[in-house]
Amino acid sequence: MQVFRSLDEIAGQSERSVATVGSFDGIHLAHQDLLRRVRELARKERAASVAITFDPHPVSVLAPEKAPRLLTPTPVKLELIERSGVDRLLILPFTQELSRWPPEKFVEEVLVKALRVASAVVGENFRFGHKQAGTPEVLAELGRRWNFHTEILPRIQFRKINISSSQVRCLLEAGKVSLAGRLLGRPFGIRGPIEAGRGIGRSQTVPTFNLASYPGLIPARGIYVTWARVASEGEEQTPLPRLSQPLRSVTNIGHRPTFGERELGVETHLLDPWEGPALSLLEVNFLHRLRDERKFDSAEELKTQILRDIRRAETYFRRLNRSRIFFATL
């Protein structure tokens, strides 16, 4: 996948394109449906398939106080879009100036002049242009003016739940990671550098890897069954870090109240042993919530509960293996 970060860069491409536009935070099933349809039309029309997104998230520029915690920080979003198989990704820097473009100017400058679109694919809730004046119907009308086709895809639901980034956020904030994973089409994950802890786990309970402060959305506090993927020292500096195969794990999100700590932390205990080089990067994928975090009277009592959590996690993984449910997108 080719990545472009300005209209001037991508305008040098000669062939016509089929494109879709959106923030694409989370790359959930509805986003995946859009990207799949773009690829299908591009093959049919012998054009390049293009996804257009923005950095930073538009709300963080227009109303910073209302900006959501991102489901997928930009580097992860790029990886997921690349997995979709589109030919090109255009990342437009979102500025106050761009936000003032009316729908007509956005279509003319981006879709017509820079991308030479043959078709545009959007969802029925798509909005664009100044004050979100552009709707799918407006885009279709502008397409007729500039001779490109507009395809509008209906909303996608799972168990009567509309699939959207905001819905996924709500589920994760409530700790409903299993259902959030259904809407995403994969387990929700977070990724970041490993930082040194105080050594309490290794000396008093069980050893853990601690995730450094994470800027994106983190599920509600609690204990979770997780897949962990790790990278050795040096690998985290590469654009696409080389991560291990998924390792069974249990993850705590919380403030470690038994030890009087207040800072929110994410700490993961590996059920599968790691015997490779020293680790520097950790990715945690959330499968199932076990319980709330709570304060215990002693480290020994906490350790007893952690061992109970580990046994429940091992039971979960045995059932997962028997049902042959695996997440190919991990």
Beta strands, then each sheet from edge to edge (+ up, - down):
strand 1: 2-4
strand 2: 17-21
strand 3: 48-55
strand 4: 88-93
strand 5: 117-123
strand 6: 149-153
strand 7: 157-158
strand 8: 161-162
strand 9: 188-195
strand 10: 209-211
strand 11: 222-232
strand 12: 247-254
strand 13: 265-270
strand 14: 279-291
sheet 1: 1+ 4+ 3+ 2+ 5+ 6+
sheet 2: 7+ 8-
sheet 3: 9+ 10- 13+ 12- 11+ 14- 9+
end
